[in-house]
């Protein structure tokens, strides 16, 4: 009986040792799985990525890490998004040490997938510099916007809203936005890629940034100057003035309230144009407005 008890004790000890060794063997694999999640070559085209669930506070931390380590914002952001399954909040560990830990895992197991995600993040986030509407240097102008991404639209059939709407009005005069009065400015440096009339967008202008992002400004009342395709523009430069053009033949106005439709796109390696939710970018840029003399 004593021999059997000793044998049972040894068996349990051997079993525990086996489980411990198994845990050690599985730990690297589990770590990789936890970091890479569902990262693949088409993650940047997924609804989760396009939603851009990134808090401004978390993005500021990402920018700090990028500046400290001599990296681009998009490079660093992609690593944390991949590990966070396309979500990033300030509660996550956003530090240089964590960045390099995650980067090592991703480069070892998902290098090509990470590089494609980084390209998309760089196009969207690297060049952001100022809010797309100017602030009144004399005060009094109120700016309002909501997360209208993927909202339902019915003109020309059922579709989804691929952008965010920005409204401006004078304090105490909500709903009385003036057409042709509020300046729309370029969010980034870049060049004019498209300009002119679109049935849905009215008078619009599209700016391609240095990192490859496409920034779309629609429903303008007029342009600030005679822009031509290929013209260079600077961040903060006035592109035109907020209006209510669109939803009809060239020159149609008055089909909806005066506002700016702001959109952000990037191009995949296959040449596909992908829209992303610009709401997080707008929130980030709240404190970076160009002042304009409205008098």
N, C-alpha and C positions, 0 to 999 in steps of 0.2 A: 504494500500500500504506500509506504514512504517512497519507494522507487517510482511508483506511478505518479505520485504528487510532484516529485522532483522533475520527472519527465514532462508533466503538464506545464510546470513553471517555465522550463526551458523552451518548450514549444511556443508559449505565449511571448517569451522574450525574443525568440527568433522571428515570430510573426511581426512584432512591433518593429524590429530592426529592418525587416523586409519592407514594411510600409514606409519607414523613414527613408530608406534608400530610393524607393519608388518616388516619394515626394521630391527628393533631390533631383532625380532624373527628369521628372515632369515639370519642375519649376521653370526652367528656361522656356519650355514650350508654352506653358500657361502664361508666362510674362509676355511672350510674343503675341499670343492670341488676344490678350487683354489690350495690348497697344494697337495692333493693326486693325482689330475689329473686322469690318467688312470692306476695308480699303481695296479698291481694284482700279483698273485703268479708266473706268468710267464714273468714278466717284464724283468728280466735278460736275457731271451732268445729272446727278441724282437730285431728287426733290429736297433731300436733307441738306445738301450743300447749297443749293440755290436759295433755300430759306434764309441762310446766313444768320444763324442763331448765335450771334456774338455780342456780348455786352460791351458797351463803350469802356467801362472800367477795365475789363479783361483785355481789350484791345490796346489800351494805354500801357498795360503791363507788357504786352507782347512787343509794342514799339520800344519800350525801355530795354528789353532784352536784346532786340535787334540792334539798337544803337550801341549798346554796351559791347556786343560781340562782333560788330562790323558786318551785320547781315541785313538783308532786305526784309521789310515787314512781312511780305508774303511768304518768304522762306520759313520764317519762324512760325507764323500763324498756321501754315499747313501742317506742321508737325503736331501742334497742339490740337488742331481740329481732327486730325487722323486718330489721335489717341483718345479724344473725347467724343468720338462717333458723330462728328460734325456739329458739336455744340461746345461753346466755350463761355464759362462764367468766371467771375473774379474769385469764386470759392476754390477753383482748381489751383494746383501748384504751378504757377507761371514764373519760372526762375531760370537762370542760365544753366544751373546744374540739371534741372529736370529736362530742359530743352535738349541738352547733349545726351542724356540718358535715353530719351525717346528717339532721338535722331539715330543713335547707334543701332537700336532695335529695328527701326524702319529701313535703314540703309542695308542691313543684313538680310532682311526678309522681304521687303517690298520697295526696292529702290526705284524701279521704273514707275510704279504706281505713285510713289511719293513725288517724284520729279514732275509728273503731269499735274498733280494736285498743286504743287508749288507754283507752276506756271499760271494756273488759274487764279490762285490767291494773289500773286504778284500783279497780274493784270487788273484785278479789282481794287487792291488796297495800297499798292506802293506809292501811287502818285497823288493821292487825295490831299488837298491843301486847304480848300475853303468851301464854305456853304454855298449852294447854288443860287441863292438870292442875297442881295446886298442889304445891309442894315442902314437905316437912316442916321446920318451923322448927328442930326439934331434930336434924335429920339422920337418916339411916338409911333413907329411902325411895328406892328405885331405880325409875327410869322407863325403859321399853324400848319401842321401836317400830321397824318396818322399812317399806320401801317396798312395801306390799301393794296398791298401785294396780293395778287391772285383773287382780287375782288371780282364779283360777277359783272360783266358788261354785255350789252345786247345789241349795240349798233353793228350792223352787218352780220348779225347772227351771234349765237352764244359764244363767248370767249372769256378769257381771264385777263385781268389787269396786270401787265408786266412792268410795274414801276410803282412810284409813290407820287401823290399829288401834294404840291406845296402851295399854300395860299398866303397872301399878304393883304393887310388892311390897316387903316389908321385906328389907333386906340379908341374904343367906344363906337366904332363904326363897322362892327363885324358883319360880313355879308355884303359890304359895299365896295368890293375890290374894283379899282379902276383899271381898265385896259390901257396898255401902253405907258404905264406910269412906273411900275416896279421893275428895277433892273434884274436881269438874269445873268449870272456870271459863270465863267468856266471854273469847274471844280479842280481842274488839273492843267498843267502844261500839256501841249500837244499840237495837233494840226486838224484843220477842218477836213473831215472825210466825206460828209454828206450835208447838203443844204437845200432848202426849197420846200415845196408843198408836198404833203402827204394827206390822203383822204382822212385817215384817223388822226394824225398828229398835227395837221394844219401846217403853219409855218414852223419848221423845225430846223435844228442844226445838230450834227453829230460830231463829236471831237474824239479822235483817237489819241490816247495818252502814250507816253514814251514806253511804258511797260506793256502796252498792247490792249488795255481796256478801252471799251467804246462807251462814251458818255453821251446820253441822248436827252435833248431839251426840246420839248414840244409845246404846241398851242401858243406860240409867240404872237404878239401883236405886230412886231417889227424887229428888224435887225439893227444892231448898233452901228454897223458899217457895211460896205459892200463886200462881204466875205466871198472868197472863192475857194473851191476845193484845193487843198494843199497849203492854204494860208496857215502860218504858225500863230498860235494863241498862247497866252500866258495864264496861269492860275490867277483868278481874280479879275480877269479882263471881262468887261461887259460884252455879252454876246448879243443881247437884244432885250426886249421888254415883254413882261408877262401879258398874255392876252387870252382870248377865247376862240382861237381859230381852229377849224377842223370839223370833221363829221360832215363832209360834203365836197362839192367841187371847189376848185381854187378860189379863195376869197371868202368862203363861208365862215361866218362868225355868229356868236350868240346862241349856240346850241347847248351850252353848259356854262357854269360860272367861270369867271376869270381865274386861272391858276397855271402853275407850271407842272407839267408831267415830266418827272425826272426818272431816267432809266439807266441801268448799268449792264453792260454785256461783256463777255469775253469770247474768244474764238478758240475752238478745240484744234488739235493737230490735224483733224480731218476737215477743217474749214467750217464746222458748224457753229453758228452764233448762238450762245447760251445766255439767257437773261437771268439775273440774280436779284434778290430783294435788296433795294437800296436803303431800306429803313435804318439798318445799323450804321451805315455810312453817314446818313443824315444826322443821326444822334451824335456820332463822333465829332462831326464838323460844326455842331451847334456853337461852340465857342470860337470858331474861326470864320468870322464874317468880314467881308470887305465893307468898309463904310462908304456911303455914297451921299452926296449932297442933293437932297430932294427939292431944295428951294429954287 
